[in-house]
C-alpha cells in the first residue's frame, strides 16, 4: 500500500459548488497531509493505535475537515467549506 487521500463519500458530494481555486488549495494541503502522515506513520498498515479523529485544516479561501487513518494509509476529506463571499 501507499498513502493517498480521497473525498468521502466522493468528490461530487463533498466539493460540489466549491470554487475551483479553493479546491486547488484543499488538494494541495491534502497532498501535504499525506506526506506528513506517511513520515509519521512509517508502518501505517500495521498501526495498532486509535485514529486521531476529525481535524480541521485552514487554507486560502476556507477550510476542510479531514481524518488520517494509518491502517488504511489514507487521508479522507469529509467536508469543504469555502469562505462566504
Secondary structure, DSSP 8 states (H G I E B T S, - for coil): ---EEEESS-HHHHHTT--HHHHHHHHHHHHHHHHHHHHH-TTGGG--S-----EEEEETTEEEEEEEEGGGTEEEEEEEEE---
